Amino acid sequence: MELRRLDHVGVIVDDLDAVARLLGALGLQPGEALDREDLRVAFFRCGEAHVEIIEPLDPALRRERLGEGQRARIEHVAFEVHDIQGTLTELESLGVRPSGPTLTHEGR
């Protein structure tokens, strides 16, 4: 297994605008943003990695992903790897079960 680099840390938040202001005040540079019917997403560069902030808009989705009474929580950590299938196999042999879809993308 070869982890090449940390790509991003995904944080579920209750108020994307407030968190975006905080990250900007801390000097993180805004990047991609996406608004959908069910959620809003914004990326902020932090060194070579990104912080992804995600605000679920649907109340049921918000409860599921954020939890009751929470303002923010780290939901996932994404790494760039050399061989995704080999990495998944090795992680499974160590008892680690990834959740969610396995995504691949270039350029970020």
HELIX and SHEET records of a PDB file:
HELIX    1   1 LEU A   16  ALA A   25  1                                  10    
HELIX    2   2 PRO A   59  LEU A   66  1                                   8    
HELIX    3   3 ILE A   84  SER A   93  1                                  10    
SHEET    1   A 5 GLN A  29  ASP A  35  0                                        
SHEET    2   A 5 LEU A  39  CYS A  46 -1                                        
SHEET    3   A 5 ALA A  49  PRO A  56 -1                                        
SHEET    4   A 5 LEU A   3  VAL A  13  1                                        
SHEET    5   A 5 ALA A  72  VAL A  81 -1                                        
END                                                                             
